[in-house]
Amino acid sequence: YSLNYDKLCAAGADPIEKKPLFHFQPGSKSFSIATPGCNFQCVFCQNWQISQMPYTQNDLEGSEYSPEHIVEVAIQSSCKSIAYTYNEPTIFMELASETGRLAKQNGLSNVFVSNGFMTTEAIDFAKPWLDGINIDLKAFSETYYRDLCKAKLKPVLETISYIAQKTDIWMEITTLIVPGKNDSDDELRSIAEFIAKEASVDVPWHISRFYPQYKMNDAHPTDEVALERAYDIGKEAGLRYVYLGNLPGSRTESTYCHSCGALLIDRTGYQVHQNLIDDGQCPHCGAEIAGFGL
């Protein structure tokens, strides 16, 4: 019995780039929804007011929204997709499933922003209506996942491999760089090489800057030099699309052709200034640019 089925605590139109999804219908809006709760307990959670909301069985904050209403408002808001985000979407899979199927019938796409902690059965269940996903690969050590997230790494790695190899769901990956916790060259190289080998060099890697939050208020934001180093490590591993997040104004927010280096999507923050990709190809050299609805 789902306690949070009709308990939306967040709903609104976001740039798809905020998820972050940079190769999925770039420049479009995505109607973003969330319910309370999560299956992780990350001490640095950026949305802890939602994910770690205290509740009892008879007292769960949220507003009642039916799948029909969600889809209707998404269309009225000129969105091209619905994003199940801000907390782990698999914990409200019943609502996501009913909304996602209805969204597809009405010409909308569906995306998850997920920690990747799910079974292959859950992925197969979502495959008919899920078009894109951004997965947080938070680190590459079981110790990090156990101590900072109260979770496990192995199932997340299995999810990434399964989605890449057994589905057509478009996938991008995000790693929040927490100073002194997951920022060593060896760990970053392990993440980048795993993405390249087990997923694809075409899977975008978003390297995100940490800011003190929740139970890690005494920590320092990620150093810009450390982010640039992570970017270089990703490129050295062969990844074609590496982005730095929470670092407004950086050249690494834009998309460049992996073949000729031409600027293809010019971004500042979540705003797309221009998208020069022509039918999935670089207009300069004809190289294929991976993505969904480019």
ZADO-1210 file (C-alpha; in nm, 4 decimals, padded with zeros to 6 digits):
<atoms>
<atom x="00.0000" y="00.0000" z="00.0000" code="TYR" pos="1"/>
<atom x="00.1580" y="00.3268" z="-00.1141" code="SER" pos="2"/>
<atom x="00.1390" y="00.5995" z="00.1502" code="LEU" pos="3"/>
<atom x="00.2629" y="00.8703" z="-00.0863" code="ASN" pos="4"/>
<atom x="00.0621" y="00.7866" z="-00.3995" code="TYR" pos="5"/>
<atom x="-00.1395" y="01.1100" z="-00.4010" code="ASP" pos="6"/>
<atom x="00.0920" y="01.3266" z="-00.1895" code="LYS" pos="7"/>
<atom x="00.2773" y="01.5586" z="-00.4243" code="LEU" pos="8"/>
<atom x="00.5003" y="01.7998" z="-00.2338" code="CYS" pos="9"/>
<atom x="00.6607" y="01.9560" z="-00.5423" code="ALA" pos="10"/>
<atom x="00.5190" y="02.0275" z="-00.8874" code="ALA" pos="11"/>
<atom x="00.6258" y="02.2785" z="-01.1503" code="GLY" pos="12"/>
<atom x="00.7855" y="02.3381" z="-01.4884" code="ALA" pos="13"/>
<atom x="01.1669" y="02.3227" z="-01.4986" code="ASP" pos="14"/>
<atom x="01.4221" y="02.3478" z="-01.7783" code="PRO" pos="15"/>
<atom x="01.5160" y="01.9921" z="-01.8749" code="ILE" pos="16"/>
<atom x="01.8775" y="02.1030" z="-01.8248" code="GLU" pos="17"/>
<atom x="01.8092" y="02.1308" z="-01.4497" code="LYS" pos="18"/>
<atom x="01.7675" y="01.7528" z="-01.4119" code="LYS" pos="19"/>
<atom x="02.0458" y="01.7607" z="-01.5479" code="PRO" pos="20"/>
<atom x="01.9739" y="01.6185" z="-01.8940" code="LEU" pos="21"/>
<atom x="02.1746" y="01.7968" z="-02.1646" code="PHE" pos="22"/>
<atom x="02.1144" y="01.5560" z="-02.4534" code="HIS" pos="23"/>
<atom x="01.7401" y="01.5085" z="-02.4029" code="PHE" pos="24"/>
<atom x="01.5089" y="01.7513" z="-02.5824" code="GLN" pos="25"/>
<atom x="01.7490" y="02.0410" z="-02.5108" code="PRO" pos="26"/>
<atom x="01.5928" y="02.3782" z="-02.4420" code="GLY" pos="27"/>
<atom x="01.2546" y="02.2259" z="-02.3506" code="SER" pos="28"/>
<atom x="01.0585" y="02.2378" z="-02.0262" code="LYS" pos="29"/>
<atom x="00.9824" y="01.9347" z="-01.8105" code="SER" pos="30"/>
<atom x="00.6955" y="01.9247" z="-01.5610" code="PHE" pos="31"/>
<atom x="00.8667" y="01.8073" z="-01.2426" code="SER" pos="32"/>
<atom x="00.6930" y="01.6244" z="-00.9603" code="ILE" pos="33"/>
<atom x="00.7941" y="01.4607" z="-00.6322" code="ALA" pos="34"/>
<atom x="00.6392" y="01.2942" z="-00.3291" code="THR" pos="35"/>
<atom x="00.7915" y="01.2743" z="00.0211" code="PRO" pos="36"/>
<atom x="01.0518" y="01.0122" z="00.1054" code="GLY" pos="37"/>
<atom x="01.3560" y="00.8308" z="-00.0329" code="CYS" pos="38"/>
<atom x="01.5319" y="00.4953" z="-00.0109" code="ASN" pos="39"/>
<atom x="01.8664" y="00.6688" z="00.0631" code="PHE" pos="40"/>
<atom x="01.9656" y="00.8824" z="00.3610" code="GLN" pos="41"/>
<atom x="02.2448" y="01.0949" z="00.2142" code="CYS" pos="42"/>
<atom x="02.3941" y="01.3281" z="00.4743" code="VAL" pos="43"/>
<atom x="02.4551" y="01.5905" z="00.2023" code="PHE" pos="44"/>
<atom x="02.1122" y="01.5682" z="00.0361" code="CYS" pos="45"/>
<atom x="02.0253" y="01.8817" z="-00.1609" code="GLN" pos="46"/>
<atom x="01.6501" y="01.8152" z="-00.1317" code="ASN" pos="47"/>
<atom x="01.6426" y="01.6821" z="00.2239" code="TRP" pos="48"/>
<atom x="01.3258" y="01.8762" z="00.3118" code="GLN" pos="49"/>
<atom x="01.1440" y="01.6465" z="00.0658" code="ILE" pos="50"/>
<atom x="01.3424" y="01.3244" z="00.0768" code="SER" pos="51"/>
<atom x="01.3879" y="01.3045" z="00.4538" code="GLN" pos="52"/>
<atom x="01.0516" y="01.4506" z="00.5535" code="MET" pos="53"/>
<atom x="00.9381" y="01.3027" z="00.8879" code="PRO" pos="54"/>
<atom x="00.5958" y="01.1412" z="00.8783" code="TYR" pos="55"/>
<atom x="00.3624" y="00.8891" z="01.0286" code="THR" pos="56"/>
<atom x="00.1224" y="00.6618" z="00.8417" code="GLN" pos="57"/>
<atom x="-00.1673" y="00.9006" z="00.8952" code="ASN" pos="58"/>
<atom x="00.0274" y="01.2246" z="00.8604" code="ASP" pos="59"/>
<atom x="00.2153" y="01.2677" z="00.5322" code="LEU" pos="60"/>
<atom x="00.2363" y="01.6158" z="00.3842" code="GLU" pos="61"/>
<atom x="00.1418" y="01.6681" z="00.0221" code="GLY" pos="62"/>
<atom x="-00.1340" y="01.7673" z="-00.2184" code="SER" pos="63"/>
<atom x="-00.3608" y="01.5270" z="-00.4030" code="GLU" pos="64"/>
<atom x="-00.2909" y="01.5224" z="-00.7764" code="TYR" pos="65"/>
<atom x="-00.4276" y="01.2537" z="-01.0059" code="SER" pos="66"/>
<atom x="-00.2252" y="01.1314" z="-01.3069" code="PRO" pos="67"/>
<atom x="-00.4847" y="01.2985" z="-01.5302" code="GLU" pos="68"/>
<atom x="-00.4346" y="01.6324" z="-01.3557" code="HIS" pos="69"/>
<atom x="-00.0543" y="01.6063" z="-01.3713" code="ILE" pos="70"/>
<atom x="-00.0589" y="01.5406" z="-01.7460" code="VAL" pos="71"/>
<atom x="-00.3138" y="01.8154" z="-01.8039" code="GLU" pos="72"/>
<atom x="-00.1052" y="02.0752" z="-01.6179" code="VAL" pos="73"/>
<atom x="00.2125" y="01.9600" z="-01.7956" code="ALA" pos="74"/>
<atom x="00.0481" y="02.0211" z="-02.1330" code="ILE" pos="75"/>
<atom x="-00.0911" y="02.3571" z="-02.0189" code="GLN" pos="76"/>
<atom x="00.2611" y="02.4549" z="-01.9060" code="SER" pos="77"/>
<atom x="00.3988" y="02.3859" z="-02.2587" code="SER" pos="78"/>
<atom x="00.6209" y="02.1052" z="-02.1280" code="CYS" pos="79"/>
<atom x="00.7536" y="01.8317" z="-02.3563" code="LYS" pos="80"/>
<atom x="00.8082" y="01.5836" z="-02.0755" code="SER" pos="81"/>
<atom x="00.7287" y="01.4912" z="-01.7164" code="ILE" pos="82"/>
<atom x="01.0205" y="01.4494" z="-01.4743" code="ALA" pos="83"/>
<atom x="00.9933" y="01.2336" z="-01.1640" code="TYR" pos="84"/>
<atom x="01.2585" y="01.4060" z="-00.9582" code="THR" pos="85"/>
<atom x="01.3799" y="01.5811" z="-00.6390" code="TYR" pos="86"/>
<atom x="01.3641" y="01.2476" z="-00.4540" code="ASN" pos="87"/>
<atom x="01.3941" y="00.8854" z="-00.5682" code="GLU" pos="88"/>
<atom x="01.1114" y="00.8227" z="-00.8189" code="PRO" pos="89"/>
<atom x="01.0980" y="00.4471" z="-00.7640" code="THR" pos="90"/>
<atom x="00.9463" y="00.5068" z="-00.4190" code="ILE" pos="91"/>
<atom x="00.6386" y="00.6488" z="-00.5933" code="PHE" pos="92"/>
<atom x="00.6510" y="00.4054" z="-00.8834" code="MET" pos="93"/>
<atom x="00.2744" y="00.3460" z="-00.8771" code="GLU" pos="94"/>
<atom x="00.2011" y="00.7132" z="-00.9425" code="LEU" pos="95"/>
<atom x="00.4910" y="00.7414" z="-01.1878" code="ALA" pos="96"/>
<atom x="00.3680" y="00.4410" z="-01.3852" code="SER" pos="97"/>
<atom x="00.0089" y="00.5577" z="-01.4185" code="GLU" pos="98"/>
<atom x="00.1171" y="00.9131" z="-01.5002" code="THR" pos="99"/>
<atom x="00.3887" y="00.7980" z="-01.7393" code="GLY" pos="100"/>
<atom x="00.1591" y="00.5784" z="-01.9465" code="ARG" pos="101"/>
<atom x="-00.0976" y="00.8577" z="-01.9726" code="LEU" pos="102"/>
<atom x="00.1754" y="01.1073" z="-02.0628" code="ALA" pos="103"/>
<atom x="00.2910" y="00.8879" z="-02.3528" code="LYS" pos="104"/>
<atom x="-00.0652" y="00.8703" z="-02.4845" code="GLN" pos="105"/>
<atom x="-00.0684" y="01.2499" z="-02.4884" code="ASN" pos="106"/>
<atom x="00.2626" y="01.2935" z="-02.6694" code="GLY" pos="107"/>
<atom x="00.4785" y="01.3667" z="-02.3650" code="LEU" pos="108"/>
<atom x="00.8084" y="01.2011" z="-02.2727" code="SER" pos="109"/>
<atom x="00.9013" y="01.0758" z="-01.9247" code="ASN" pos="110"/>
<atom x="01.2301" y="01.1055" z="-01.7357" code="VAL" pos="111"/>
<atom x="01.3590" y="00.9841" z="-01.4001" code="PHE" pos="112"/>
<atom x="01.6191" y="01.1575" z="-01.1844" code="VAL" pos="113"/>
<atom x="01.7310" y="00.8597" z="-00.9808" code="SER" pos="114"/>
<atom x="01.9932" y="00.7211" z="-00.7441" code="ASN" pos="115"/>
<atom x="01.9896" y="00.4026" z="-00.9522" code="GLY" pos="116"/>
<atom x="01.9090" y="00.1772" z="-00.6549" code="PHE" pos="117"/>
<atom x="01.6512" y="-00.0436" z="-00.8228" code="MET" pos="118"/>
<atom x="01.6003" y="-00.3966" z="-00.9492" code="THR" pos="119"/>
<atom x="01.6097" y="-00.5064" z="-01.3116" code="THR" pos="120"/>
<atom x="01.2407" y="-00.5921" z="-01.2697" code="GLU" pos="121"/>
<atom x="01.1720" y="-00.2268" z="-01.1866" code="ALA" pos="122"/>
<atom x="01.3602" y="-00.1165" z="-01.4991" code="ILE" pos="123"/>
<atom x="01.1678" y="-00.3622" z="-01.7161" code="ASP" pos="124"/>
<atom x="00.8429" y="-00.2390" z="-01.5602" code="PHE" pos="125"/>
<atom x="00.9282" y="00.1221" z="-01.6556" code="ALA" pos="126"/>
<atom x="01.0731" y="00.0509" z="-02.0008" code="LYS" pos="127"/>
<atom x="00.7478" y="00.0935" z="-02.1991" code="PRO" pos="128"/>
<atom x="00.6987" y="00.4532" z="-02.0829" code="TRP" pos="129"/>
<atom x="01.0357" y="00.5779" z="-01.9517" code="LEU" pos="130"/>
<atom x="01.2349" y="00.7687" z="-02.2156" code="ASP" pos="131"/>
<atom x="01.5277" y="00.9128" z="-02.0208" code="GLY" pos="132"/>
<atom x="01.7056" y="00.8897" z="-01.6866" code="ILE" pos="133"/>
<atom x="01.9790" y="01.0705" z="-01.5003" code="ASN" pos="134"/>
<atom x="02.1470" y="00.8451" z="-01.2448" code="ILE" pos="135"/>
<atom x="02.3566" y="00.9674" z="-00.9537" code="ASP" pos="136"/>
<atom x="02.6739" y="00.7615" z="-00.9410" code="LEU" pos="137"/>
<atom x="02.7756" y="00.9164" z="-00.6124" code="LYS" pos="138"/>
<atom x="03.1133" y="00.7486" z="-00.5704" code="ALA" pos="139"/>
<atom x="03.2973" y="00.4291" z="-00.6536" code="PHE" pos="140"/>
<atom x="03.3366" y="00.2782" z="-00.3081" code="SER" pos="141"/>
<atom x="03.1043" y="00.0727" z="-00.0927" code="GLU" pos="142"/>
<atom x="03.2344" y="00.2576" z="00.2131" code="THR" pos="143"/>
<atom x="03.1147" y="00.5921" z="00.0761" code="TYR" pos="144"/>
<atom x="02.7692" y="00.4549" z="-00.0023" code="TYR" pos="145"/>
<atom x="02.7418" y="00.2841" z="00.3369" code="ARG" pos="146"/>
<atom x="02.8648" y="00.5717" z="00.5521" code="ASP" pos="147"/>
<atom x="02.7255" y="00.8745" z="00.3686" code="LEU" pos="148"/>
<atom x="02.4124" y="00.7358" z="00.1995" code="CYS" pos="149"/>
<atom x="02.3135" y="00.4321" z="00.4107" code="LYS" pos="150"/>
<atom x="02.3059" y="00.2352" z="00.0849" code="ALA" pos="151"/>
<atom x="02.5125" y="00.0106" z="-00.1449" code="LYS" pos="152"/>
<atom x="02.7137" y="00.0752" z="-00.4607" code="LEU" pos="153"/>
<atom x="02.6857" y="-00.2585" z="-00.6434" code="LYS" pos="154"/>
<atom x="02.3125" y="-00.2364" z="-00.7286" code="PRO" pos="155"/>
<atom x="02.3690" y="00.1118" z="-00.8756" code="VAL" pos="156"/>
<atom x="02.6472" y="-00.0168" z="-01.1013" code="LEU" pos="157"/>
<atom x="02.4244" y="-00.3050" z="-01.2097" code="GLU" pos="158"/>
<atom x="02.1423" y="-00.0625" z="-01.2916" code="THR" pos="159"/>
<atom x="02.3688" y="00.1526" z="-01.5097" code="ILE" pos="160"/>
<atom x="02.5009" y="-00.1499" z="-01.6985" code="SER" pos="161"/>
<atom x="02.1530" y="-00.2961" z="-01.7476" code="TYR" pos="162"/>
<atom x="01.9979" y="00.0266" z="-01.8757" code="ILE" pos="163"/>
<atom x="02.2889" y="00.0824" z="-02.1153" code="ALA" pos="164"/>
<atom x="02.3000" y="-00.2722" z="-02.2486" code="GLN" pos="165"/>
<atom x="01.9399" y="-00.3963" z="-02.2282" code="LYS" pos="166"/>
<atom x="01.7162" y="-00.0931" z="-02.2889" code="THR" pos="167"/>
<atom x="01.6671" y="00.2043" z="-02.5190" code="ASP" pos="168"/>
<atom x="01.6272" y="00.4478" z="-02.2287" code="ILE" pos="169"/>
<atom x="01.8492" y="00.7539" z="-02.2778" code="TRP" pos="170"/>
<atom x="02.0881" y="00.7837" z="-01.9819" code="MET" pos="171"/>
<atom x="02.3092" y="01.0523" z="-01.8345" code="GLU" pos="172"/>
<atom x="02.5125" y="01.0230" z="-01.5143" code="ILE" pos="173"/>
<atom x="02.5857" y="01.2739" z="-01.2366" code="THR" pos="174"/>
<atom x="02.8559" y="01.2675" z="-00.9695" code="THR" pos="175"/>
<atom x="02.8545" y="01.5232" z="-00.6883" code="LEU" pos="176"/>
<atom x="03.2172" y="01.5856" z="-00.5916" code="ILE" pos="177"/>
<atom x="03.2361" y="01.6057" z="-00.2114" code="VAL" pos="178"/>
<atom x="03.5752" y="01.7400" z="-00.0930" code="PRO" pos="179"/>
<atom x="03.7832" y="01.4753" z="00.0802" code="GLY" pos="180"/>
<atom x="03.5208" y="01.2032" z="00.0270" code="LYS" pos="181"/>
<atom x="03.5118" y="01.1009" z="-00.3416" code="ASN" pos="182"/>
<atom x="03.7516" y="01.3414" z="-00.5134" code="ASP" pos="183"/>
<atom x="04.0703" y="01.1355" z="-00.5446" code="SER" pos="184"/>
<atom x="04.2100" y="01.0887" z="-00.8941" code="ASP" pos="185"/>
<atom x="04.1853" y="00.7100" z="-00.8605" code="ASP" pos="186"/>
<atom x="03.8183" y="00.7172" z="-00.7674" code="GLU" pos="187"/>
<atom x="03.7252" y="00.9679" z="-01.0365" code="LEU" pos="188"/>
<atom x="03.9163" y="00.7625" z="-01.2935" code="ARG" pos="189"/>
<atom x="03.7319" y="00.4479" z="-01.1820" code="SER" pos="190"/>
<atom x="03.3967" y="00.6223" z="-01.2325" code="ILE" pos="191"/>
<atom x="03.4914" y="00.7575" z="-01.5744" code="ALA" pos="192"/>
<atom x="03.6307" y="00.4243" z="-01.6942" code="GLU" pos="193"/>
<atom x="03.3248" y="00.2379" z="-01.5681" code="PHE" pos="194"/>
<atom x="03.0947" y="00.4702" z="-01.7642" code="ILE" pos="195"/>
<atom x="03.3040" y="00.4317" z="-02.0781" code="ALA" pos="196"/>
<atom x="03.3291" y="00.0514" z="-02.0588" code="LYS" pos="197"/>
<atom x="03.0011" y="-00.0595" z="-01.9015" code="GLU" pos="198"/>
<atom x="02.7726" y="00.2072" z="-02.0473" code="ALA" pos="199"/>
<atom x="02.9150" y="00.4037" z="-02.3410" code="SER" pos="200"/>
<atom x="03.1530" y="00.6862" z="-02.4254" code="VAL" pos="201"/>
<atom x="02.8377" y="00.8623" z="-02.5504" code="ASP" pos="202"/>
<atom x="02.6820" y="00.8718" z="-02.2005" code="VAL" pos="203"/>
<atom x="02.7203" y="01.2291" z="-02.0705" code="PRO" pos="204"/>
<atom x="02.8911" y="01.2649" z="-01.7321" code="TRP" pos="205"/>
<atom x="02.7823" y="01.5611" z="-01.5189" code="HIS" pos="206"/>
<atom x="03.0406" y="01.6484" z="-01.2534" code="ILE" pos="207"/>
<atom x="02.8613" y="01.8619" z="-00.9985" code="SER" pos="208"/>
<atom x="02.9973" y="02.1066" z="-00.7438" code="ARG" pos="209"/>
<atom x="02.9112" y="02.0339" z="-00.3813" code="PHE" pos="210"/>
<atom x="02.7683" y="02.3017" z="-00.1532" code="TYR" pos="211"/>
<atom x="02.7245" y="02.2515" z="00.2250" code="PRO" pos="212"/>
<atom x="02.3772" y="02.1136" z="00.2923" code="GLN" pos="213"/>
<atom x="02.1694" y="01.9134" z="00.5407" code="TYR" pos="214"/>
<atom x="02.4048" y="01.7321" z="00.7819" code="LYS" pos="215"/>
<atom x="02.7243" y="01.8490" z="00.6070" code="MET" pos="216"/>
<atom x="02.6894" y="02.2198" z="00.6735" code="ASN" pos="217"/>
<atom x="03.0439" y="02.2409" z="00.8092" code="ASP" pos="218"/>
<atom x="03.2053" y="02.1240" z="00.4832" code="ALA" pos="219"/>
<atom x="03.3524" y="02.3462" z="00.2122" code="HIS" pos="220"/>
<atom x="03.2254" y="02.3815" z="-00.1460" code="PRO" pos="221"/>
<atom x="03.4170" y="02.1850" z="-00.4067" code="THR" pos="222"/>
<atom x="03.7263" y="02.3649" z="-00.5294" code="ASP" pos="223"/>
<atom x="03.7044" y="02.4751" z="-00.8916" code="GLU" pos="224"/>
<atom x="04.0446" y="02.3231" z="-00.9654" code="VAL" pos="225"/>
<atom x="03.9204" y="01.9839" z="-00.8421" code="ALA" pos="226"/>
<atom x="03.6240" y="02.0039" z="-01.0795" code="LEU" pos="227"/>
<atom x="03.8502" y="02.0863" z="-01.3734" code="GLU" pos="228"/>
<atom x="04.0725" y="01.7918" z="-01.2815" code="ARG" pos="229"/>
<atom x="03.7702" y="01.5614" z="-01.2791" code="ALA" pos="230"/>
<atom x="03.6700" y="01.6983" z="-01.6194" code="TYR" pos="231"/>
<atom x="04.0150" y="01.6149" z="-01.7602" code="ASP" pos="232"/>
<atom x="03.9992" y="01.2640" z="-01.6115" code="ILE" pos="233"/>
<atom x="03.6641" y="01.2067" z="-01.7834" code="GLY" pos="234"/>
<atom x="03.8038" y="01.3164" z="-02.1159" code="LYS" pos="235"/>
<atom x="04.1153" y="01.1012" z="-02.0717" code="GLU" pos="236"/>
<atom x="03.8875" y="00.7994" z="-02.0185" code="ALA" pos="237"/>
<atom x="03.7372" y="00.8630" z="-02.3612" code="GLY" pos="238"/>
<atom x="03.4039" y="01.0156" z="-02.2565" code="LEU" pos="239"/>
<atom x="03.2756" y="01.2385" z="-02.5338" code="ARG" pos="240"/>
<atom x="03.0492" y="01.4598" z="-02.3262" code="TYR" pos="241"/>
<atom x="03.1645" y="01.5825" z="-01.9845" code="VAL" pos="242"/>
<atom x="02.9961" y="01.8744" z="-01.8074" code="TYR" pos="243"/>
<atom x="03.0651" y="02.0714" z="-01.4902" code="LEU" pos="244"/>
<atom x="02.7550" y="02.1559" z="-01.2877" code="GLY" pos="245"/>
<atom x="02.6890" y="02.4261" z="-01.0260" code="ASN" pos="246"/>
<atom x="02.9674" y="02.6307" z="-01.1862" code="LEU" pos="247"/>
<atom x="02.7815" y="02.9003" z="-01.3852" code="PRO" pos="248"/>
<atom x="02.9635" y="03.0547" z="-01.6766" code="GLY" pos="249"/>
<atom x="03.2025" y="02.7638" z="-01.7308" code="SER" pos="250"/>
<atom x="03.2768" y="02.6661" z="-02.0920" code="ARG" pos="251"/>
<atom x="03.2027" y="02.3081" z="-01.9879" code="THR" pos="252"/>
<atom x="02.8286" y="02.3833" z="-01.9692" code="GLU" pos="253"/>
<atom x="02.8076" y="02.3794" z="-02.3507" code="SER" pos="254"/>
<atom x="02.8036" y="02.0832" z="-02.5883" code="THR" pos="255"/>
<atom x="03.0817" y="02.0445" z="-02.8441" code="TYR" pos="256"/>
<atom x="03.1210" y="01.8008" z="-03.1318" code="CYS" pos="257"/>
<atom x="03.3340" y="01.5050" z="-03.0241" code="HIS" pos="258"/>
<atom x="03.4808" y="01.4845" z="-03.3745" code="SER" pos="259"/>
<atom x="03.5606" y="01.8384" z="-03.4915" code="CYS" pos="260"/>
<atom x="03.5216" y="02.0337" z="-03.1664" code="GLY" pos="261"/>
<atom x="03.2604" y="02.2766" z="-03.2989" code="ALA" pos="262"/>
<atom x="03.0227" y="02.4430" z="-03.0527" code="LEU" pos="263"/>
<atom x="02.6824" y="02.2756" z="-03.0940" code="LEU" pos="264"/>
<atom x="02.4680" y="02.3762" z="-02.7939" code="ILE" pos="265"/>
<atom x="02.5569" y="02.7045" z="-02.6281" code="ASP" pos="266"/>
<atom x="02.4451" y="02.7061" z="-02.2610" code="ARG" pos="267"/>
<atom x="02.4695" y="02.9290" z="-01.9578" code="THR" pos="268"/>
<atom x="02.3362" y="02.7580" z="-01.6496" code="GLY" pos="269"/>
<atom x="02.0021" y="02.6053" z="-01.7482" code="TYR" pos="270"/>
<atom x="01.9496" y="02.8396" z="-02.0432" code="GLN" pos="271"/>
<atom x="02.0123" y="02.7265" z="-02.4009" code="VAL" pos="272"/>
<atom x="02.1143" y="03.0185" z="-02.6235" code="HIS" pos="273"/>
<atom x="02.1374" y="02.8172" z="-02.9433" code="GLN" pos="274"/>
<atom x="02.1226" y="02.4573" z="-03.0611" code="ASN" pos="275"/>
<atom x="02.2986" y="02.3967" z="-03.3927" code="LEU" pos="276"/>
<atom x="02.2584" y="02.0177" z="-03.4014" code="ILE" pos="277"/>
<atom x="02.0917" y="01.9200" z="-03.7289" code="ASP" pos="278"/>
<atom x="01.8842" y="01.5997" z="-03.7150" code="ASP" pos="279"/>
<atom x="02.1193" y="01.4446" z="-03.4602" code="GLY" pos="280"/>
<atom x="02.4339" y="01.5434" z="-03.6477" code="GLN" pos="281"/>
<atom x="02.7061" y="01.8057" z="-03.6295" code="CYS" pos="282"/>
<atom x="02.6347" y="02.0575" z="-03.9103" code="PRO" pos="283"/>
<atom x="03.0092" y="02.1084" z="-03.9633" code="HIS" pos="284"/>
<atom x="03.1461" y="01.7527" z="-03.9972" code="CYS" pos="285"/>
<atom x="02.8375" y="01.5301" z="-03.9991" code="GLY" pos="286"/>
<atom x="02.9347" y="01.3366" z="-03.6868" code="ALA" pos="287"/>
<atom x="02.6455" y="01.1725" z="-03.5053" code="GLU" pos="288"/>
<atom x="02.5629" y="01.3364" z="-03.1714" code="ILE" pos="289"/>
<atom x="02.4086" y="01.0979" z="-02.9189" code="ALA" pos="290"/>
<atom x="02.0855" y="01.1924" z="-02.7467" code="GLY" pos="291"/>
<atom x="01.7053" y="01.1963" z="-02.7509" code="PHE" pos="292"/>
<atom x="01.5130" y="01.4590" z="-02.9437" code="GLY" pos="293"/>
<atom x="01.8169" y="01.6661" z="-03.0340" code="LEU" pos="294"/>
</atoms>
